[in-house]
Amino acid sequence: MQHIGLNFMDMQYNNLTVESFSEHYNRYMVKQGNLIGHQLMTDQEIEFYLSKQEKLIRLKKESEERERIEQEEQKQLEQQYNNTYGYTDNLTPMQKGKILKILNTEENYYSNGVEIGRMTRKDFIKSILNNGGKVEHKKDIKYYAKNYELKIKKNEYRLVLQDNTFYEITKTEYDYGLYLINTLI
């Protein structure tokens, strides 16, 4: 009868309350939160949980802190993923999703055979533009295919570095680069 009214936590961090003692079962009637029904527990079971309370409270706080940190990290990653400096603000969700998928694709970038690093397309474009690069749109580019046949490319979009070397980019990347040049750089 000594445990009636006692609140404690089980191993799954559920709050339990000892409500009454059943003479018929010779056990305590323990209620879990707002659930309907009761669990039956002996004195020894309740004493076992009581002996573990400090550890359970510490573990629960640690678990909640880890979860909070993970949620903050997820939120930061989501903000970083969605950050286009306003480029996608006035677009429909479908258009925005398509553009974000393209701009957040990670690539390995090389310059003259030397690896620059792995980064998203949008970060690479922004870093090149910040360092004096530009975007270009060329039309009717003539080139030779692998079979030495002369071909004409209707449109080619380029990210041009200061030394006039360039990376061929998509139209989406080109439009994003123009937006950055006109608004940020």
C-alpha positions as CSV (number, residue, x, y, z in Angstrom):
1,M,0.0,0.0,0.0
2,Q,3.0,2.2,0.4
3,H,3.3,3.0,-3.4
4,I,-0.2,4.3,-4.1
5,G,0.0,7.7,-5.8
6,L,3.6,7.2,-6.8
7,N,4.7,8.4,-10.3
8,F,7.7,6.8,-12.1
9,M,9.1,6.0,-15.5
10,D,9.5,2.6,-17.2
11,M,12.3,1.6,-19.6
12,Q,10.5,3.1,-22.6
13,Y,10.3,6.5,-20.8
14,N,6.5,6.1,-20.3
15,N,5.1,7.8,-17.2
16,L,3.4,5.4,-14.9
17,T,1.2,6.0,-11.9
18,V,0.3,3.6,-9.1
19,E,-3.4,4.0,-8.6
20,S,-4.5,1.3,-6.3
21,F,-3.8,-2.1,-4.8
22,S,-5.7,-5.2,-5.9
23,E,-6.3,-7.6,-3.0
24,H,-7.5,-10.2,-5.6
25,Y,-4.3,-10.2,-7.6
26,N,-2.1,-9.1,-4.7
27,R,-0.5,-6.6,-7.0
28,Y,-0.6,-2.8,-7.6
29,M,-2.8,-1.4,-10.4
30,V,-0.5,0.9,-12.5
31,K,-1.8,3.2,-15.1
32,Q,0.3,4.3,-18.1
33,G,-0.3,7.9,-19.1
34,N,-3.8,8.4,-20.6
35,L,-4.1,4.8,-21.8
36,I,-7.2,2.8,-20.8
37,G,-6.5,-0.1,-18.5
38,H,-3.9,-1.0,-16.0
39,Q,-0.8,-3.0,-15.6
40,L,-0.4,-5.2,-12.6
41,M,3.0,-4.9,-10.7
42,T,4.5,-6.4,-7.6
43,D,6.4,-4.5,-4.9
44,Q,9.6,-5.9,-6.4
45,E,8.8,-4.6,-9.9
46,I,8.0,-1.1,-8.7
47,E,11.1,-1.1,-6.5
48,F,13.2,-2.1,-9.6
49,Y,11.8,0.8,-11.6
50,L,12.4,3.2,-8.7
51,S,16.0,2.1,-8.4
52,K,16.5,3.0,-12.1
53,Q,14.8,6.4,-12.1
54,E,17.9,8.6,-11.9
55,K,19.5,6.7,-14.8
56,L,16.2,6.7,-16.8
57,I,15.8,10.5,-16.3
58,R,19.4,11.1,-17.4
59,L,19.0,8.8,-20.4
60,K,15.7,10.4,-21.4
61,K,17.2,13.9,-21.2
62,E,20.2,12.8,-23.3
63,S,17.9,11.2,-25.8
64,E,15.8,14.3,-26.1
65,E,18.9,16.5,-26.5
66,R,20.2,14.2,-29.3
67,E,16.8,14.4,-31.0
68,R,16.7,18.2,-30.6
69,I,20.3,18.4,-32.1
70,E,19.3,16.1,-35.0
71,Q,16.2,18.2,-35.7
72,E,18.3,21.4,-35.7
73,E,20.9,19.8,-38.1
74,Q,18.0,18.6,-40.3
75,K,16.5,22.1,-40.3
76,Q,19.9,23.6,-41.2
77,L,20.4,21.1,-44.0
78,E,16.9,21.9,-45.3
79,Q,17.6,25.6,-45.2
80,Q,20.9,25.1,-47.0
81,Y,19.2,22.9,-49.6
82,N,16.5,25.5,-50.2
83,N,18.8,28.5,-50.2
84,T,19.0,30.0,-53.7
85,Y,19.2,33.7,-52.6
86,G,15.6,34.3,-53.7
87,Y,15.9,32.7,-57.1
88,T,13.1,30.2,-56.5
89,D,10.9,32.3,-54.3
90,N,8.2,33.1,-56.9
91,L,8.0,29.7,-58.5
92,T,5.5,26.9,-58.1
93,P,6.5,24.0,-55.8
94,M,7.0,21.7,-58.8
95,Q,9.3,24.2,-60.6
96,K,11.1,25.0,-57.3
97,G,11.6,21.2,-56.7
98,K,13.0,20.6,-60.2
99,I,15.4,23.6,-60.0
100,L,16.6,22.7,-56.4
101,K,17.2,19.1,-57.5
102,I,19.5,20.3,-60.4
103,L,21.3,23.0,-58.3
104,N,21.9,20.8,-55.3
105,T,23.4,18.0,-57.3
106,E,26.9,17.3,-56.0
107,E,29.8,17.1,-58.5
108,N,33.5,16.6,-58.5
109,Y,35.1,19.7,-60.1
110,Y,38.5,19.8,-61.8
111,S,40.5,22.6,-63.3
112,N,43.4,21.8,-65.7
113,G,43.4,18.2,-64.3
114,V,43.6,19.3,-60.7
115,E,40.7,18.5,-58.4
116,I,39.0,21.6,-57.1
117,G,36.7,19.6,-54.8
118,R,33.2,18.2,-54.4
119,M,30.4,20.6,-54.0
120,T,26.9,21.4,-55.2
121,R,26.4,23.0,-58.6
122,K,24.9,26.2,-56.9
123,D,27.9,26.5,-54.6
124,F,30.3,26.0,-57.5
125,I,28.6,28.6,-59.6
126,K,28.5,31.1,-56.8
127,S,32.2,30.6,-56.0
128,I,33.3,31.0,-59.6
129,L,31.1,34.2,-60.0
130,N,32.5,35.6,-56.7
131,N,36.0,35.1,-58.1
132,G,35.4,37.1,-61.3
133,G,33.8,34.4,-63.5
134,K,30.8,34.9,-65.7
135,V,28.1,33.0,-67.5
136,E,27.8,32.9,-71.3
137,H,25.2,31.7,-73.8
138,K,26.6,30.6,-77.2
139,K,24.6,29.7,-80.3
140,D,25.4,27.6,-83.3
141,I,28.6,26.2,-82.0
142,K,30.5,24.0,-84.5
143,Y,32.4,21.0,-83.3
144,Y,33.6,17.6,-84.5
145,A,31.9,14.5,-83.1
146,K,33.8,11.4,-82.3
147,N,33.4,10.1,-85.9
148,Y,35.0,13.4,-87.2
149,E,31.7,14.5,-88.5
150,L,31.0,18.3,-88.3
151,K,28.1,19.0,-86.0
152,I,26.4,22.2,-84.9
153,K,25.1,22.7,-81.3
154,K,22.2,25.1,-81.2
155,N,22.7,26.3,-77.7
156,E,25.6,26.0,-75.2
157,Y,25.6,27.5,-71.8
158,R,29.0,28.2,-70.1
159,L,30.4,29.1,-66.8
160,V,33.6,31.0,-67.8
161,L,36.5,31.4,-65.4
162,Q,38.9,34.3,-65.3
163,D,41.5,32.5,-67.4
164,N,38.8,32.0,-70.1
165,T,38.5,28.3,-69.5
166,F,34.9,27.2,-69.1
167,Y,32.6,24.6,-67.8
168,E,29.5,23.6,-69.9
169,I,26.5,24.0,-67.7
170,T,22.7,23.5,-68.0
171,K,20.2,26.3,-68.8
172,T,19.0,26.1,-65.2
173,E,22.5,26.7,-63.9
174,Y,22.9,29.5,-66.5
175,D,19.7,31.2,-65.4
176,Y,20.8,30.9,-61.7
177,G,24.2,32.4,-62.5
178,L,22.5,35.3,-64.3
179,Y,20.2,35.8,-61.3
180,L,23.2,35.9,-58.9
181,I,25.1,38.3,-61.1
182,N,22.1,40.7,-61.3
183,T,21.2,40.5,-57.6
184,L,24.2,39.6,-55.4
185,I,27.4,40.0,-57.3
